Amino acid sequence: MLQKLAPIADRFEEVSAQLSHPDVLKDSKKLQALSKEQAKLEPLHRLFEELKKAHDDLAGNQSILNDPDEDSEMKEMAKAESYELSSQIEEMERDAQLMLLPKDPDDEKNVILEIRAGTGGDEAGIFSGDLLKMYQKFAEMNRWKFDILESNGAAQGGFKEVTASIEGANVFSRMKFEAGTHRVQRVPATETQGRIHTSACTVAVLPEASEVDVEIKTSDLKVDTYRSSGAGGQHVNKTESAIRLTHMPSGIVVACQEERSQIKNRAKAMKYLLAKLYEKEEKAINSEMAALRKNMVGSGDRSERIRTYNYPQGRITDHRIGLTLYRLEDVMNTGDLNEIVNSLAADQQAALLKSEETGA
């Protein structure tokens, strides 16, 4: 492990030296890039130094144990310390292995969240509203900024579809596990005979793209303004503040009507469009790999139903890892998804470790 960490430690020293160079201090972009790289390398550099010291101390103890002239008391102390050092080294190497796993390049990005009512009629629309509130609470818990971009209300409450922007630290790394079909089992308020209904909503989580990631030509955009609809105040249906953007080459259409300002709506719609185009490009790049994976795993992909929310039993089950929690109301009301998300992240890490070990 020391051999793997040594080049990273060298790079950290190199970057640190560059950060004090006068030419770098004058170049704000280069200074920012190097500072960001230094921050990423620092934990691994610190771990390298601690691991190196532990190995040196272990070697020193081994010398004492191998020395025939050393007294028995010193040997006992060295032996006890060696056990402790070996345990520390094992733990540090495990930490290093996890830190060296390949990172998702989108993990640090903000996201565009899309929730759509699926099968289940009115109940699916109501459930989409419940999911939206849950994610709003989850965002609050993580101190993320949550903004609704566009919504299409359902007749009995909730939404046919709703789109939101979530901004903050490492949002995609946490929210990406929410993409898929969410199923709810409960007795609807309109059900007179107490029968349990099953409904579903789909959740899409798109990493927010910047103009650096995706290039959009002004000539490729068709911009329409229209009056916003639905509840919202006096401005509704009186000013054309809502924006619809159509990207002509791809046919992708996005809209935003939640702000009173046309300028703000346009800015949010552009963020949404960039995310959709970024997703399209990523899918095109990965389509061949995805097709190969599908051939390998067959039709056993459970992403079509990632989670079930069973109200009569008060349980929430994530089918990808077989995790069941009997605190459904608490999760929905507080947005505390941390136990589920942490378990999914740990499962992903374990899969990556296995892949690294087998060379797959």
C-alpha positions in Angstrom: 0.0 0.0 0.0 2.9 2.4 0.7 4.1 1.9 -2.9 0.6 3.0 -4.1 0.4 6.0 -1.8 4.0 7.2 -2.4 3.4 8.8 -5.8 0.3 10.6 -4.4 2.3 11.9 -1.5 5.0 13.2 -3.9 2.3 14.9 -6.0 0.9 16.5 -2.8 4.4 17.9 -2.0 4.7 19.2 -5.6 1.3 20.9 -5.6 2.0 22.5 -2.2 5.3 23.9 -3.5 3.6 25.3 -6.6 1.0 27.0 -4.5 3.6 29.2 -2.9 5.1 30.2 -6.3 4.6 33.9 -7.2 3.4 33.1 -10.8 0.7 30.8 -9.5 -0.4 33.3 -6.9 -1.0 35.8 -9.7 -3.1 33.3 -11.7 -6.5 32.9 -9.9 -7.7 30.0 -12.1 -4.5 28.0 -11.6 -4.4 28.8 -7.9 -8.0 27.6 -7.5 -7.3 24.4 -9.5 -4.2 23.6 -7.5 -5.9 24.4 -4.2 -8.7 22.0 -5.1 -6.2 19.3 -6.0 -4.3 19.8 -2.8 -7.4 19.5 -0.7 -8.2 16.2 -2.4 -4.7 14.8 -2.0 -4.2 15.9 1.6 -6.1 13.0 3.4 -4.1 10.5 1.4 -0.8 12.3 2.1 -1.6 12.3 5.8 -2.5 8.7 5.7 0.7 7.9 3.9 2.8 9.6 6.6 0.9 7.8 9.4 1.2 4.5 7.7 4.9 5.0 7.0 5.6 5.9 10.7 3.6 2.8 11.8 5.7 0.5 9.5 8.9 2.1 10.8 7.8 1.6 14.4 6.9 -2.0 13.7 10.3 -2.6 12.1 12.0 -1.1 15.2 10.0 -3.4 17.5 10.9 -6.4 15.3 14.6 -5.5 15.8 14.1 -5.6 19.5 12.4 -9.0 19.4 15.2 -10.4 17.2 18.0 -9.0 19.4 19.3 -11.8 21.6 20.9 -9.3 24.0 17.7 -7.4 24.7 16.1 -7.9 28.1 12.8 -9.8 28.4 10.8 -6.8 29.7 11.7 -4.7 26.6 10.8 -7.7 24.4 7.4 -8.0 26.1 6.7 -4.3 25.6 7.8 -4.5 21.9 5.6 -7.6 21.4 2.5 -5.9 22.8 3.1 -2.7 20.8 3.7 -4.8 17.6 0.2 -6.3 17.9 -1.3 -2.9 18.3 0.7 -1.5 15.4 -0.2 -4.4 13.1 -3.9 -3.8 13.9 -3.5 0.0 13.1 -1.7 -0.8 9.9 -4.4 -3.2 8.8 -7.1 -0.5 9.5 -5.1 2.3 7.7 -4.5 0.1 4.7 -8.3 -0.7 4.5 -9.0 3.1 4.7 -6.5 3.8 2.0 -8.0 1.1 -0.3 -11.4 2.8 0.0 -10.0 6.2 -0.6 -8.2 5.0 -3.7 -11.3 3.6 -5.3 -12.3 5.3 -8.6 -14.5 8.3 -7.9 -17.7 9.1 -9.8 -16.8 12.4 -11.7 -20.3 13.7 -11.1 -20.4 13.1 -7.3 -19.6 16.8 -6.4 -22.2 18.2 -8.8 -25.6 19.7 -8.0 -28.6 17.8 -9.3 -31.9 18.2 -11.2 -34.6 16.0 -9.6 -37.5 14.8 -11.6 -40.5 13.0 -10.0 -43.3 11.6 -12.1 -46.5 9.9 -11.1 -46.7 6.4 -12.6 -49.3 3.7 -12.3 -52.0 4.2 -9.6 -54.0 7.2 -10.8 -54.7 9.9 -8.2 -52.8 8.0 -5.5 -49.6 8.0 -7.6 -50.0 11.8 -7.9 -50.4 12.2 -4.1 -47.4 9.9 -3.5 -45.2 12.1 -5.9 -46.0 15.0 -3.6 -45.0 12.9 -0.5 -41.7 12.1 -2.2 -41.1 15.7 -3.0 -41.6 16.7 0.6 -39.3 13.9 1.8 -36.5 15.1 -0.5 -37.1 18.7 0.6 -36.6 17.6 4.2 -33.5 15.6 3.2 -32.1 18.7 1.5 -32.7 20.8 4.6 -31.0 18.2 6.8 -27.9 18.4 4.5 -28.1 22.2 4.2 -28.7 22.1 0.5 -30.6 24.6 -1.5 -33.9 23.2 -2.9 -35.8 25.0 -5.7 -38.8 23.8 -7.7 -38.3 24.5 -11.4 -41.6 23.3 -12.8 -44.6 21.5 -11.5 -47.8 20.0 -13.0 -50.4 19.5 -10.2 -52.6 16.4 -9.9 -56.4 16.6 -9.5 -56.5 15.1 -6.0 -53.3 16.6 -4.7 -49.6 16.1 -5.3 -48.2 16.2 -8.8 -48.4 14.5 -12.2 -44.8 15.6 -12.5 -42.5 18.0 -10.7 -38.9 19.1 -11.3 -36.5 20.6 -8.8 -33.0 21.9 -8.5 -30.8 20.8 -5.5 -27.6 22.7 -4.9 -24.9 22.0 -2.2 -21.9 20.0 -1.2 -21.7 16.6 -2.9 -25.4 16.4 -3.7 -25.2 13.9 -6.6 -23.0 11.5 -4.5 -26.0 11.2 -2.1 -29.0 11.7 -4.3 -27.9 9.4 -7.2 -29.2 6.4 -5.2 -32.8 7.7 -5.4 -33.1 7.2 -9.2 -35.6 4.5 -10.1 -39.2 3.4 -9.5 -40.6 4.0 -6.0 -43.6 1.9 -5.0 -46.2 2.7 -2.3 -48.7 0.4 -0.7 -51.4 2.0 1.4 -55.1 2.6 1.9 -56.1 5.8 0.0 -58.2 8.4 1.8 -60.9 7.9 -0.9 -61.0 4.1 -0.3 -64.2 3.2 1.5 -63.6 -0.5 2.0 -60.1 -0.3 3.4 -58.4 -2.0 0.5 -54.6 -1.5 0.1 -53.7 0.1 -3.2 -50.3 -0.1 -4.9 -49.0 2.9 -6.8 -45.7 4.0 -8.2 -43.6 7.1 -9.1 -40.4 7.4 -11.1 -37.5 9.5 -9.8 -34.8 10.7 -12.1 -31.6 12.3 -10.7 -29.5 14.3 -13.2 -26.1 15.7 -12.5 -26.2 19.4 -13.2 -24.0 20.3 -16.1 -22.2 23.6 -16.7 -21.6 25.2 -20.1 -18.1 23.8 -19.9 -19.6 20.3 -19.9 -22.1 21.0 -22.7 -21.9 23.6 -25.4 -25.2 25.2 -26.5 -25.4 27.5 -29.5 -27.8 30.4 -29.3 -29.0 29.6 -32.8 -30.0 26.1 -31.6 -32.4 27.4 -29.0 -36.1 28.3 -29.5 -37.3 30.4 -26.6 -41.0 30.8 -25.8 -42.6 32.9 -23.1 -46.1 32.2 -21.7 -48.2 32.9 -18.7 -47.7 30.7 -15.7 -50.6 28.5 -14.6 -51.8 27.2 -11.3 -51.8 28.6 -7.8 -49.2 31.2 -7.1 -50.5 34.7 -6.7 -51.6 37.7 -8.6 -48.8 37.4 -11.3 -50.4 34.1 -12.5 -51.9 34.4 -15.9 -51.1 38.2 -16.0 -47.5 38.4 -17.1 -45.6 36.1 -19.5 -42.9 35.2 -16.9 -42.8 31.5 -17.7 -40.1 30.2 -20.1 -40.0 27.3 -22.4 -36.7 26.3 -24.0 -36.5 24.0 -27.0 -33.1 22.6 -28.1 -33.7 22.2 -31.8 -31.0 19.6 -32.6 -32.0 17.2 -29.9 -35.7 18.1 -29.6 -35.4 18.4 -25.8 -37.9 20.8 -24.2 -37.7 22.2 -20.7 -39.7 24.9 -18.9 -39.7 26.9 -15.7 -42.6 28.9 -14.3 -42.0 29.0 -10.6 -40.4 32.4 -10.4 -42.1 35.8 -11.0 -39.1 37.0 -12.9 -38.7 35.9 -16.5 -34.9 36.3 -16.2 -34.8 33.9 -13.2 -37.0 31.4 -14.9 -34.8 31.5 -18.0 -31.6 30.9 -15.9 -33.2 28.0 -14.1 -34.6 26.5 -17.4 -31.1 26.8 -18.9 -29.6 24.8 -16.0 -32.3 22.2 -16.5 -31.6 22.0 -20.3 -27.8 21.7 -19.7 -28.5 18.7 -17.3 -30.7 17.0 -19.8 -28.2 17.4 -22.6 -25.4 16.2 -20.4 -27.4 13.2 -19.5 -28.1 12.5 -23.2 -24.4 12.7 -24.0 -23.5 10.4 -21.1 -26.1 7.9 -22.2 -24.7 7.9 -25.7 -21.2 7.3 -24.4 -22.3 4.5 -22.1 -24.9 2.9 -24.3 -22.5 0.2 -25.6 -21.2 -0.6 -22.1 -24.8 -0.7 -20.8 -25.8 -3.1 -23.6 -22.9 -5.3 -22.7 -23.8 -5.3 -19.0 -27.4 -6.1 -19.8 -26.3 -9.2 -21.8 -24.1 -10.2 -18.9 -26.7 -9.8 -16.1 -29.8 -10.8 -18.1 -33.1 -9.4 -17.0 -32.4 -9.5 -13.3 -31.9 -5.8 -13.0 -34.1 -4.6 -10.1 -33.8 -0.9 -10.9 -37.4 -0.8 -12.1 -38.5 -1.1 -8.5 -35.8 0.2 -6.2 -37.9 0.8 -3.0 -41.3 0.0 -1.5 -43.1 2.2 1.1 -45.6 0.0 2.9 -47.8 2.1 5.2 -49.9 -0.7 6.8 -46.7 -2.3 8.1 -44.9 0.9 8.7 -41.9 -0.3 6.7 -39.6 0.9 3.9 -37.7 -1.6 1.9 -34.8 -1.0 -0.5 -34.8 -4.0 -2.8 -31.3 -3.4 -4.2 -29.7 -4.3 -0.9 -32.6 -6.0 0.9 -32.6 -3.3 3.6 -35.9 -2.9 5.6 -36.6 -0.2 8.2 -39.7 -0.2 10.3 -39.9 3.6 10.7 -41.6 4.7 7.5 -43.5 7.7 9.0 -40.3 9.0 10.5 -38.4 8.8 7.2 -41.2 10.5 5.2 -41.8 13.2 7.8 -38.2 14.1 8.6 -36.5 13.2 5.3 -33.9 11.2 7.2 -32.7 8.9 4.4 -29.1 8.7 5.8 -29.3 5.1 7.0 -30.6 4.0 3.6 -28.2 6.1 1.6 -25.2 5.1 3.7 -26.0 1.4 3.3 -26.3 1.9 -0.5 -23.0 3.8 -0.6 -21.3 1.0 1.5 -22.7 -1.6 -0.9 -21.4 0.3 -3.9 -17.9 0.5 -2.2 -17.9 -3.2 -1.5 -18.8 -3.9 -5.2 -16.0 -1.6 -6.3 -13.5 -3.2 -4.0 -14.5 -6.7 -5.3 -14.1 -5.4 -8.8 -10.6 -4.0 -8.0 -9.5 -7.2 -6.3 -10.7 -9.5 -9.2 -9.5 -7.1 -11.9 -13.0 -7.0 -13.4 
